[in-house]
Amino acid sequence: MATYIVGDIQGCLDELKQLLTTTQFDPCKDQLWIAGDLVARGPKSLQTLRFVKKLGDSARIVLGNHDLHLLAVSLGIHRIKEKDQTAAIFSAEDKDELLTWLRHQPLFAEHDEFVMCHAGISPQWDLATARCCAQEVEQILQSNDWHWLIENMYSNQPDLWHEQLQGIDRYRYIINAFTRMRFCFADARLDMECKLPPNEIDNDQLMPWFDLPTRITLGKTVLFGHWAALEGHNGIDEIGLDTGCVWGGSLTMLRWEDKQFFVQPAL
């Protein structure tokens, strides 16, 4: 059995299938872990949802910001973004089935040796807190109250975690940390504006969430996507897998057991 982890697919299904062929992925014995953003700006978002859903227990998925945005579009809260190619999902006969399946996916997935989320783990959280925070939001998202959560999740505030946060403020922070975070300020506040590579930042108060000196380590490697400008990242206890396939870069997959990377250029 092999465990493969792949970065943001964003509808780039052809590249995913090529990687699975290259690695000789066998859904009967192997597992595919996907670090969020199944859909958005690639050409085959609908087909990607169908393909991953059909993998069943052979696939482990976490939700990304584009996946949550798709749910917001399904509720009429937002329109499809100009650059997204998700319209086909809303005219598909299996639309409701796919969207229900999607909102029942977690924000956080855990392996014996690593954890996976879309953007990262708040530097203020230990492992137990990350688990509990994910479960809080997942329970609402999978309940009849999920409309309320999606309708109210859009905000950059609060930007600092404390255990006393309650209600939508608490849930917003959790969602933003797991699905949107890139940089933090020195005091651990989340910055939701900057998307540049770290080497282009001229603000010495901003740093990647994984470089914050006060960050609580989890005792497991954090696997994440979301940040294409990193062009991949292999740190001490964190690995970034988004290499911008949808932007003309590549789709990157890691085989966990031997730490071998497989790279498929955009087709």
Summary of the structure (lengths in Angstrom):
residues: 267
radius of gyration: 17.4
end to end distance: 28.4
largest distance: 50.7
contacts: 896
relative contact order: 0.18
helix: 35%
strand: 17%
